C-alpha cells in the first residue's frame, strides 16, 4: 500500500477516477453533487498555488481510499490549520486499516509543515470513524456549524 499526495500534473483519466470515488463518498453522506462538479473541484484543488491537497492510498494501480483537505490560517489555531473535507475508503476495502493509514499520513504531513491543528467533521452516529479518530488522538469539539450556499 502506497499513500501519497496526488501530483498536480496527473492526467484527465486519473482525475476522473478520483471524481468517481469522491462521488461514492458523497453518496454515502447523502449529499448530492454531479460528476462535473466533482471534476471541477479536483481541477481547482490541483491548480498551482491551491491550498487544497488530495491524498490517495493505492496498491497495484488501484485506489483504495482517498482524502481531500485544505490548509488555511486561523487566529484560533494560532497559525495554519488543516481541514479534512473528505475521507473515503472504497466499501470493499474497509476495516483493513486503510483509513487509519491515510489519517497517519495526513498527521505526518501536518506535523512536517508546522500546521497547528487538524479539524474535521463526522456524522453524529458514525461510531466506526469516531473510534479511529479517537485512537489517533483526535477529540470532539462541540460547536454549531453554519453554512451559506449560492
N, C-alpha and C positions, 0 to 999 in steps of 0.2 A: 504494500500500500504506500503510495507516494502522495503526500499532501503538500500543496504548493499554491502560490498566488498566480492567478491567470495572467499571462503576458498580455500587454496592451495591444500586441500586433497579431493576435490569433485570427484565423480565417473565419469567414461567414458561417461555414458548416459547424465549426466549433461553437460559435456564438448561438447558433440555432439549437444545438444540443443543450447548452446552458439554459436557453429560454424555455425549452420543453420541460426541463427539470424544475425550473422556477415555477412554471405553470402548475406542475404537480404539487409543489409545496403550497402554493396559493390556494389550490382547490381543497387541500387538507384543512386549511383555516377558514374555509367557506367564504373567502374573498373572491371577487371577480376581477379578471383582467383579460386582455386579449394577448395573443401571441405577438402582435405588432407592438403593443405597449411594453411587453417584456423585452423584446428586441431593442426597443428604443432605450430602455433603462440600462441594458447591458452596454449598448453603444456609448451612452453617456458615462457610465462607470469606467469604461476602458479608455476614455479620452485622456490625452496627456494633460496633466495638471488636475485631474479629478481627485477628490478626496475619498472616492469610493474604491473598494477592493473586492475582488471575488476570489475566494479560496475554494479549491476542489480537492477531493480525495479520489484518487484514480489508481486503478490496477489493470494492467494489460489493456490499456487504452479505453477502459470503461470507467465512466464517472459514477462513483457510488454515492457521493454526497457532496454538498457544497454549502458555502456561506457567502452572504452579501453583507458588507459592512461599510460604514462611513467613519471618517475621522474628523472631528471638529474641535473647537476650542470653547471652553466654558469657564466662567468665573467660579461656579460651584465646584467644578473639578479642580480648579487651580491650575489649569493648563489644558493639554489635549485630552480628549476622551474618545473612546471608540464605541460606536453604536452598532450593535449586531442586529441588522434588519431581518435577516432570514438565515435559518439553519435548517438544512433538509438532508435527510438520508433516504435513499430510494427504499421503498417498502420491503423489497426482497432482501435487503442487507441490513435491516435494523437489528438491534440487540447484539451487535458484534463489536461494539466499541468504536465505531467509525465516527459518530457524532462527538464522542469524548475526545478522540484524536484530533478532530478538526478544531474543537474548542482549545485544546492544549496548544495547537499551532497558533491560534489567534492570541492566546495569553502570551506566548513567547514573542510573537510579533509586537504586541503592545509593549511588553517589557523592554524589548530591544530598541523601540522608538521613543522611550520615555513617556509613554501615554499613562496618564494618572488613573484612569478608571475605565472599566468596560461596563456598558449598560445594555440591557435588552428587555424585551417584553415577552411573556409567555402566557398561554391560556391558564385561567384560574384552575381548571380541572386537569391540567396536563401534568400528572404526578410523575411520569417517567422522566420528562425533561427537567422538571424541578429537582428530582433526585440527582441527575447528572450535574446540574448547575451547583447544587449544594455540595456535592462530593468534591468539586473543584474549588470551593471557597467562595462561590457567589452567595449573596444573601438577598433576602427580599427587601425591597424598598417600597414603602407604602406611598402611593401618590395617585392622583387622578390625572389621567392623560386626556388632553383635549386636541382636537384637530379641526382643520378647515380645508375643504376641498373645493377647487374651482370646477 
